[in-house]
Amino acid sequence: MGSNRNRLFLCGDGVGANLPNNSSRMMAGIFGKSFNRTRKAMGWTRAEVAKFTGISTSSLGAIERGEVSPRLDVAVKLCTLLGADIGDMITPRNL
C-alpha cells in the first residue's frame, strides 16, 4: 500500500479501485459539494477558478457534481486557491 495509502480517497486514477464503489463516490460527492459551496461563498465562478488553476470548467463541474474525484494534486490546487483546508473539504459533517 505504501505511497498509495495517502491517495486512497482523492484519486481518480484507479488507485482506490479496491474500495467499495459507493465509498469512492461518497468521498467524491463530499469534496465536490464542499468545493462548490466554498467557491460560491467566495464569489468565484467556475470560469475564474479554471483561469487561475488551468483546470477546465467541464472538469470542475464534474468534480462539483461528484462524478469524479480529483487527483490529490488537483484537490490541493483547488483548496489552495480558495484558502480551504483539504481535511475540511472531505469531512462529511461540513455538508
N, C-alpha and C positions, 0 to 999 in steps of 0.2 A: 504494500500500500504506500508506504513512504511519502514521497512528494505529492502523490495524487490525493492524499488524505485532506490536504488544505483546499483542494479544488472540488471537493465532493459535491456540494450543492450548487455552485455557481457556474459550472461549466456547461457548455452546450456541445462539447466535442465527444461525448460518449464515455468520458471518464467515470461518470456516475451511473453508468448503464446498469450496474448491478443493484441499484436501489429500486424499490418498488416504483412503478411508473407514477402512481399518484403522489408519492412523496416528492419526486422531482418536479412535478407540475405544481405542487403546493408551494415549493420554495420559489419557483419562477413567478408564480402569481403573487406571492408576498412581496418579493423585490419589485415587481412591476407596479403593483398598486402603491407601494411606498414611494417609488420613484415618481410616479405620476402625480401623486398628492403633493410631494415636496416641490416638484418642478412647477406645478400650478401655483402653489403658495408663494413661490418666489417670483412669480410673474414671467417665467420663461416659456417660450413656445418651443415646440419640437424643432422647428427650423433654427432657432437660436442655439439650442443645445447641439444640433448637428453641425452648425457652423464652427463652434468652438471645440468640438471633440472629434470631428471627422467621421462620426457615426451617422449613417444615413437616417433620414426621417422614417423610412419604412422599417428599418431595424429597431429604431426607438419605439415605434408603435407596437411592433411585435413583442418587445420587452414589456412595455406597459400593459399589454393585454394578457401577459403571462403565457404567450405562445412559445417563447424561447427563453432560456436562461442566458444571461450574458456571461462571457468568459470572465474570469476574475479580473484581468487587466481592464476590461471594459467597465465592469462594475465599479472598480476603483476610480477610473477616469470620471465616470458619471457622478459618483459620490463626491469626489474632489471638486468638481465644477460647482456642485450645489452646496458644498460645505456640510455634507451629511456624513454621519458615521455609518460605515458599511454594516456594522453589527445591528444598529437600529433599523436599517433598511430590510433586514431579513428576519426580524423578530415579529412573530405573528401578533403580539399584543398591540402593535402600533397601527393596525388596520382599523 
